[in-house]
Amino acid sequence: RNLITIGLSGSVVDTARNINDVREDFRTIATITVPLLALLLLLVFRKLEAVVFVLLPPIVGAVWTLGLATLLFGGISAVTAVFIAVVGALGLQFAIHLYHRFTLELYRTRFYYRALRHSYVETARGIFSSAIALAIIFFSLFVGSTWGSYNIGDWVRSARDAQGLGQLGLVVGICILCNLAAA
């Protein structure tokens, strides 16, 4: 009955509190931004299918990335999780460009498959080149963390045991490629 107060402290307790704070922040951000984004997509494209077509590729890319990161590392750091959220916005940009071009072509030609083909042909080069350039930049963080390893066994071991900037570069580079594939 409030006679005894127990206070826990230490690095493990502080880390757990920080993780819970980050988790709550992600939850708050998601509950605010996802409905606002859906509303914005409805206002811009005036179709409910736009929400599905635009939000699905970044979600699929993030799920693939988290699955691969769990297989490789058993989990990710909080910093890597933040960068995955940022790269999710990049995947959102890929999907918005494709869908916008698709709707323009569909209004112009009225043929669904021709509009789909034109949207991919006209936007794919820009999206592909920007995604590959960004993935190379992030993969260079991993390469920089393993600089000095000259055989494949060391690289595989470094990829499996990557931490810090090495893990960040590897996971975010994979996330960019997964978002590209999903889009």
C-alpha positions in Angstrom: 0.0 0.0 0.0 2.6 2.5 -1.2 4.9 1.7 1.8 7.7 0.4 -0.3 9.0 2.0 -3.5 11.4 0.1 -5.7 13.4 1.9 -8.3 15.4 0.0 -11.0 18.3 1.5 -12.7 21.3 0.5 -14.8 22.1 0.2 -18.5 19.8 -2.7 -19.2 16.8 -1.0 -17.6 17.6 2.3 -19.3 17.9 0.5 -22.7 14.5 -1.2 -22.1 12.9 2.1 -21.2 14.4 3.7 -24.4 13.1 0.8 -26.5 9.6 1.2 -25.1 9.8 5.0 -25.7 10.8 4.4 -29.4 8.1 1.8 -29.7 5.5 4.2 -28.4 6.8 6.9 -30.7 6.5 4.6 -33.7 3.0 3.7 -32.7 2.0 7.4 -32.3 3.6 8.3 -35.6 1.8 5.4 -37.4 -1.6 6.3 -36.0 -1.2 9.9 -37.1 0.5 9.6 -40.5 -1.2 6.5 -42.0 -4.7 8.0 -41.9 -3.4 11.4 -43.0 -1.5 9.7 -45.9 -4.6 7.7 -46.9 -6.7 10.9 -46.8 -4.1 12.7 -48.9 -4.0 9.9 -51.5 -7.8 9.9 -51.6 -7.8 13.7 -52.2 -5.1 13.6 -54.9 -6.1 10.5 -56.8 -9.9 10.5 -55.9 -9.9 6.7 -55.8 -9.9 4.2 -53.0 -7.7 1.8 -55.0 -4.9 4.5 -54.9 -4.5 3.9 -51.2 -4.0 0.2 -51.7 -1.8 0.5 -54.8 0.4 3.1 -53.2 0.7 1.8 -49.7 1.1 -1.9 -50.5 4.7 -1.8 -52.0 6.4 0.0 -49.1 4.6 -2.3 -46.6 5.7 -5.4 -48.6 9.2 -4.1 -48.9 9.4 -3.4 -45.1 8.1 -6.9 -44.3 10.6 -8.5 -46.7 13.4 -6.5 -45.2 12.5 -7.3 -41.6 12.2 -11.0 -42.5 15.7 -10.9 -44.1 17.1 -9.0 -41.2 15.7 -11.4 -38.7 17.2 -14.3 -40.7 20.6 -12.6 -41.0 20.9 -10.9 -37.6 18.1 -12.1 -35.4 16.8 -8.6 -35.2 17.8 -5.0 -35.9 18.9 -2.0 -33.8 16.7 1.0 -33.1 18.8 3.2 -35.5 18.3 0.7 -38.3 14.6 0.6 -37.6 14.4 4.4 -38.0 16.2 4.2 -41.3 13.8 1.5 -42.4 11.0 3.9 -41.8 12.8 6.6 -43.8 13.4 4.1 -46.6 9.7 3.2 -46.4 9.0 6.8 -47.4 11.3 6.3 -50.4 9.3 3.2 -51.3 6.2 5.3 -51.0 7.7 7.7 -53.4 8.4 4.9 -55.9 4.8 3.7 -55.7 3.3 7.2 -56.0 5.3 8.0 -59.1 4.3 4.7 -60.8 0.6 5.1 -59.8 0.5 8.7 -60.9 2.0 7.9 -64.3 -0.4 5.0 -64.6 -3.5 7.2 -64.0 -2.2 9.7 -66.5 -1.7 7.1 -69.2 -5.0 5.5 -68.4 -6.9 8.8 -68.9 -5.0 9.4 -72.1 -5.2 5.9 -73.7 -8.2 4.2 -71.9 -6.4 0.9 -72.3 -5.5 -0.6 -68.9 -2.5 -2.8 -70.0 -1.1 -0.2 -72.4 -1.3 2.4 -69.6 0.4 0.0 -67.2 3.2 -0.8 -69.7 3.7 2.9 -70.4 3.8 3.9 -66.8 6.5 1.3 -66.1 8.5 2.1 -69.2 8.5 5.9 -68.6 9.1 5.9 -64.8 11.1 2.7 -64.2 14.5 4.1 -65.4 14.4 7.0 -63.0 13.1 4.9 -60.1 15.6 2.1 -60.8 18.6 4.4 -61.1 17.8 6.4 -57.9 17.2 3.1 -55.9 20.4 1.5 -57.1 22.4 4.6 -56.4 21.0 4.9 -52.9 21.5 1.2 -52.2 25.1 1.5 -53.3 25.6 4.4 -50.9 24.2 2.4 -48.0 26.0 -0.8 -49.0 29.2 1.2 -48.9 28.7 1.7 -45.2 28.8 -2.1 -44.8 31.9 -2.3 -47.1 33.6 0.4 -45.1 33.0 -1.5 -41.9 34.6 -4.6 -43.4 37.5 -2.9 -45.1 40.6 -5.0 -44.8 38.8 -8.3 -45.2 40.0 -9.8 -48.5 38.3 -13.2 -48.6 34.7 -14.3 -49.0 34.6 -16.1 -45.7 35.4 -12.9 -43.8 32.7 -11.0 -45.7 30.1 -13.6 -45.0 31.1 -13.7 -41.3 31.0 -9.9 -41.2 27.6 -9.8 -42.8 26.2 -12.3 -40.3 27.7 -10.5 -37.3 27.3 -6.9 -38.6 26.7 -4.2 -36.0 26.6 -0.5 -36.0 27.0 1.2 -39.4 27.8 -2.1 -41.1 24.4 -3.5 -40.1 22.7 -0.2 -40.9 24.2 -0.1 -44.4 23.4 -3.8 -45.1 19.8 -3.7 -43.8 18.9 -0.4 -45.4 20.5 -1.3 -48.7 18.4 -4.5 -48.7 15.3 -2.5 -47.8 15.8 -0.2 -50.7 16.1 -3.2 -53.1 13.1 -4.8 -51.5 11.0 -1.6 -52.0 12.2 -1.5 -55.6 11.2 -5.1 -56.2 7.8 -4.5 -54.5 7.1 -1.4 -56.5 
